[in-house]
């Protein structure tokens, strides 16, 4: 058990929150919708790339993956590989074309040559559902972390913590908009990278800078033994678990390009060249981070032991904080806690901003007001939506508290790949793609993914389900990506063939020229 120092931990976290709120306040510039949604396009590729890594490296990466590696070894590291490889899809197919075609949201791209109202509505629904799924995972991470730090075992105490984190996150968005949130993400990314590098060096030093010694002790303290170095410890039990792994891999690799908060970050740079540079910077930063998580994960198993990790409040998610305490005592634990909280706050702030921007820009400004909403009212609606989204995320986080964060985030990736990837690629590369194809692709992928998750072991039928006391799980896989992603592409294709309506050749040609050359991009 950790001899936590609640006063020290809360003090370090409080100092971080005050400093970043001050930065957000000083950086805030929200005179127009462009300022609030995209920071006026004023960040360069390096700044935006670091912010992208800060936006993407969530509690799943820092807490969930380290825990999965500590417990399952090689299979846990597969999350890192999937999260990282997925950025190649963004670099090669999405970043530049999206930046040139849209202004603020994914709905700008999808509706460019389609009927505005139904497509923007579908885009907003997809964005809000995916953002909520991602935010719920982060909130669950907040609950597990504080349970460990303050030795809070009651669900009521953890619910209070999740609520406090949610309120702070909403404050970032209300005060600073995209510019303030971006600076929080840059600060958080720098802190996170510094911490993981220092812990990695401390760990290697503890074992005489011998990675072999570290791995040998990790195997000795794990019931799986040397199986943690081979594939299959978690997903190799039978044919169904192997299929589940394939499904998970598809979701991780293809989901990155469909995440709304990642797509929105491409509008914070002035041009497509800087958007490409953003992805390169983000990929390099995250590659270094995930290499460190491999050492930290195995190191946590070697130093703490698998049984101690699973017995601690927060379960697998406690691996990195437990390691910090054993390596550097309460001070390092307090620092790691602050960084983990910063990770959760920064990611959830970005997700909240994306969801609120989608509702305000796509639904309020372009559907309800027909594109004639004034900037002040649009920003005001976005702020109100941020509060509502934050409250929903708090409730969801309390519901799934205790689940592995990396696993929960993988579900959000499945939603993103199922709902958004097919429609984005069809819109950008298939001239014949039409409004019906867009709607069928989004709703077909999103609906099938949601249906399969509800009737999967995630919700019921197993001891670690959200509702373990009941069993209505007729779909055997924990991640539905292998079914719902192809369903989305097939629905988009079939909807286009059955659409019947003529696609505007002028708008299609304009979109093609604009996406490739950037001519006319805002």
N, C-alpha and C positions, 0 to 999 in steps of 0.2 A: 504493500500500500504506500502511496506517496504521502510524505509528510508535507502537505501543501501549506503554503503561507498565503492565505486568502488576501490579507492586506497588501502584501507585495504584488501579487498577481493583479488584483483589481487596480492598484495604483499605476502599474506599468501600462495596463490597458487604458485606464482613464487618461493618462498623459498622452498616449497615442491618439485617442479620440479627440481630445482638445486641440492638439497640434493640427491634425488633419482637418478638423472642422474650421479652424482658423485659415488654413490654406484654401479650403473650399470657398470660404467667404471672400477671401482676397482675390481669388481667381475668377469668381463668378462674374459672368457678363451675359445677361439674358435680355438684351434689348429687342432681339428678333427671335423668330422660331429657329433660324439657322444657328444662332448662338446657343439656344437651349438644347436643340437636338444634336448638333454636329460641331459645336464649339467654333462656328464660323469657318470650318476647314482650316484652322490655323496651326495645326501640329504637323511637324515634318515626319518623314518615314521612321527615323530612329525613335523619336518620342512616341509615336503611335504604336510602333512595334513593341516597345517595352510596356506600354499601357495595354496592348493586346494580350501580352503574356500575363500581365497582372489581372486582366479581365478573365483570362482563360484558366490560369493556374488556381484552381478553386480549392476548397476544403477536400474535395475528392482527390486531388493530386497530392496535397501535402499530408493529409491524415489518412484518407482511405487507401491510397496506393501503398504507402509505407506499411500500413497494417496488413494489407493483403499479401505483400511480399514477406513480411515477418511470419505470417501464419502459413501461407501456401507456397512461398518461394516463387519459382519460375512463372507459374500461372498468374500470380499477382502482378508481375512485371509486364504481362501482356496488356494490361490497361495502359501503361506508359507508352508502349509501342503503338497501340491503336490511336491514342490521343495525339501522338506526334505525327505519325504517317498521314493522318487525315488532313494536315495542313498542306500537303502537296496538292490535294484537290483544290483547296482555296487558291494556292499560288498559280496553278496551271490553268484553271477553268473559271474561277469565280471573281477574284479580287478586282482585277482591272476592269472587267466588263460590268460588274456591279457598280463600281465607282463612277463609270462613265454614263450609265443609264439612269440611275436613280438620284434622289436628293437627300432623303432622310431615312426611309424605311424600305423593307423588302417589298411592301405593297407598291412603291413607286416603280420598281422594276417589273413586277408581274403584271401591273395594270397598264404599262406603257402603250401597248397596242391592243388591249382588250377592253371590254366594257368595264367602266370604272367602278361602279357601285358594287356589283356582286364579287368582283375579284378583290377589291380592297377590303370588303367585309370578311372574305375567306382568309385573306392574309392576316388581318387583325386577330381573328379567332385562333389561327395557327400560332402566331407570335405570342399571344397571351397564354395559351395552353403550355407551350414549350418553356416559356420563361417561368411560369409557375412551377412546372415540374422540376426545373433546375434550381429555383429558389428554395423549394421545399427541402431538397437535399442539403443545401447550405445551412438552412435553419436547423435541420437535424444534427449537422456537424457542430453547430454552436451549442446545442443542448448537451451533446456528448462530451465536448471539451470542458465545459464548465462543471459538469458532473465530476470529471476527473480532478480539476483544479481545486474546487471547493468541497470535494467529497460530498456532493449532493446526490443522494440516491433516490429521493422521492420524485415521482413524475411531476408533481405540482411545482417543486423547486426548479426543475429543468424547464418547465413551461414558462415560469416567470423569466428565466434567463433568455429563452428564445424570444419572448415578447420585447424585452429590453433591447436586444440586438436588432430586432425588426424596426423599432422606433428610431434607433440611431441611423440605420441604413436609409430610412425614408428621409431623415433630416439632411443627409448628404445630397440626395436628389433634389429636394425642395430648395435648398440653399444654393447649390452650385451648378445645377444642370450638367451638361456634358463636359464642359471645360473643367469645372471643379472635380467632377467624378474622375476625369482622366488623370488629373494630377494626383488624386488619391491612389489610383491604380499604379501610377509610375512609382510613387513612394513605396507602396506596398510591394511591388515587384522587386525593387532594390533591396528592401529589408528581407524579403523572402529568400532571394538569391544569396545574400550575405549569410543568412542563418544556415541554409542548407550546406553552403560551402564550408563554413566553420565547423558544423557538426560532422561533416564528412571527414575533414582533416583531423578533428579530435578523435573520431572513431578509428581511423587508420593508424593514428599515433598510438592509441591504446593497444593495438595489436602489432606494434612494431612496424607499421606501414607494410604489413603482409596481408594482402587480401585473402590469401589461402587460409591463414590462421583464423581470420574473421569468419570465413565461410564454414570452416570445419567446426567452430564452436556453435555457429548457428544451427548446423545439422545435429549436433549433440544435444542441444536444448529444444529440439523440435520433435514431437512424436513421429513425424513423417520421416525423420532421419535424412538420408541423402536423396530421398525422393524430391526434396525441395529444389534440387538442381535440375530436374527433368520436367518436361511437360506432363500434365495429367494429374497432378496432385489434387486439384480442385475440379477439373473438367474432364478427367480421363477415366472415370469409373465405368462408364458404359457408353453405348452408342448414342443415347439420348443426351448425356452430359457433353459429349463431344460435339453433337449438333448444336447444343446450347452455346458452346464456345464459338462455333462458326457464326452463329447469329449475333453474339456479342461483338465479335470482330467486325462484322459488317456495319453494325450500328456505330461503333467507335470511329472507324475509318471514314464512313460516308456521312456521319452526323455533323462533323465540324463545319462543313460547307453549308449546312442548313440552319446553323444556330443564329437566331435573329440578332443577338447582342454582338456577335462577331461581325456579321454583315454590316451592322450599323456603324461600326468603327471605321469602315472604309470611307465614310463620308466626312471624317474629321481631318482628312488630309486634302491638300489643294488640287491634286491631280492623280491620274492613274499610276504614274511612275512612283509616286510616293506611297500609293497603296501597295504596289508590289514590294517596295522596300520595307514596308510595315510587316508584311508576311515573312520576309527573309529574316528581319531582326527578331520577330516573335519566334520563328522556328529555331533559330540558333540559341536564343535564350532558353527556350523550353527543352532543347536537346541537352544542354548542360544540366538543367534542373533534374530531368528524368534520370540521367546517369547518376546524379547524387542520390536520388531516391532509391536506386538499387542498393547502394552501399548502406543508406540509412535503414532500409527495410530489413536487409539481412543483419545489419548491425544491431537493430532493435531486438531481433530474435536471439542474437548471440549474447547480448548484455542482459536483457530482461528475461528471456525465455518465453516461449509461446503460452504456457499456462498462466504466467503472471499477466501477460497482455490481455488474454481473454477474460481473466477474472477481474480486471480493473474496470471501473465505471467507464462506459463508452466502448468496451470490447476492443475489436480490431482498431478502431479509430484512436485508441490511446497509445499506440505503439511509439509514435514520434515524441509525444510529451513525456512518456515514461523514460524513453532513452535520454531525453534532455535532462531530466531530473537525475538520472544515474550518472551521467557524464559531468554535468555542471552544477548540480544542486538546485536549490529553490530559485536562485537568481536566473540561471539559464532557462529553467522551466517557466518563470515569469515572462522572460523575453520571447520564448517560443509561443507561449500563450497569446501574447500581444500580437505576434506575427500571424498566428492562426486566426485570431479574431479579425485582424486587418484583412486577411485573405477572404474571410467570409463576408465582411462588410463591403469590401471593394467589389467583389463579384456580384453580390446581391444588389448593390446600388446600380451597377451597370445593367443588370437584368430588369430592375424596376424601371429604370429610365427607358429602356427599349420597349417594354410592354406599355408604359403610359404614353410614349411617343406614338406607338402604332395606333392606339385607340384615338388619341387626340388628332393625329394627322390624317389617318386613313378613314376612321369612322366619323369623327366630329367634323373636321374641316372639309373633307372631300365627299362624304356621303350625306351627312345631315345638312351641312351648309353649302353643298355644291361647289366647293372650292373658293368660297367667298368669305371665309372666316378671317377676322382680323387677328394679327399675331398675338395680341394681349389675351384675347379670349381663348385662343388655342393653347397657349402656354398655361393658362389658368386651368383649363380642362385636364391638361397633362399632369399638373400637380395634384389635382383631386384624384385622378386615376391612380397616381403613385401611392397615395394613402390607401386606397381600396385594395390595390394589388398587394401592398405590404401586409395588410391585415389578413388577406387570404393565404399568403405565404406563411405567416406566423401560425395560423390554424393548421395548415398542412404539415409544417415542421413538427408541431406538437404531436400530430397523429402518427408520423413515421419515425419518431425519435427512437434511436437505438439500432436502426438499420445501417448497414455498411454504406458509407457515403459514395464511394466509387461506383458501387452497384446501382445506387439510386440515380447518379448522374448518367450512367450508361443508359438508363431508361429514357432520360431526357434526350440523349443523342439519338435513340431509336425514334422518338417522336419527330425530331428535327429531320432526320434522313427520310422518314416516311412521308412527312407532310410537305417539305420544302424543296428537297434536292431535285426531285423529278421535274417539278414545275419550273424551277430556276433554270435547269439545263435545257429543258424543252423551249422555254421562252427565249433563251439566249441563242440557241443553235438550230431551232426548227422553225422555219418560216410559216409552215402550215398550222402550227399550234394555235389553238383558239380559246375562246372564253370557256366553253363547256369542258374542254380538256383541262384547263387550269382548275376549274371548280371540282371536277371529278378527281383530279390528281391530289389536290389538297385534302378534300373531305374524305376521299377513299383511303388515302394513306393514314390520315389522322384518326379516322374512325376505326379502321381495322386495328391499328396499333393500340388504341385505347381499349377496344373490346377484348383483344388478346391479353393485355395486361390485367384487366379486371378478372378474367377467368384463368389466370396463371398462378403458379405457386407464390408469386410475389404477394398476392392479396390473401390467399387462403390455402389450406391444405398441407402446410408444413410447419414445423416448430418455429421457424424464423420468419413466418409470414406476418403481414400487417395485422391480419385477423386470424391467429392460429387456432382459435376455437371452432372454426367452421371449415367446411371443405366444399367448394364449388369450382375447383380448378380442373377443368377438362382440357385446357391447353397445357402441354407438358413443359414448355420452355419458359425460362425466366425472362429472357429477352426476346421480343417478338420480331426483331429486325429482319430475320431471314424470310419471313412471310410478308410483313407489312410493307417493306421497301419495294419488293417486286410488285405488290398489289398497287402501290402508288403509281409506278411507271406504267403498268398495264391500264389502270383507270385513266391516266392522262392520255395515253395513246388511243384507247377506245373512245373516250369522250371527244377527242379531236376528230376521229373518223366519222363519228355520229353527230357531230356538231351542226352540220348543215349550213351554218352561217359563213359568209365570205369574210376572210381576213383582209384588212386594209393593206394593200401592197405598199402604199406610200408610208404608212406607219411602220410596217415591217422593214422596209428599206432604210427608213430613218433610224430605227433602233439598231439595225446592223451596222450602219456607218458610224453612229454615235458610240456604240459599245466598243468598236475596234479602234477608232481614231480619237475619240474624246471630243469631237467637234460638237458644240452645243451643250456640253456638260456644264452644270452649275458649279 
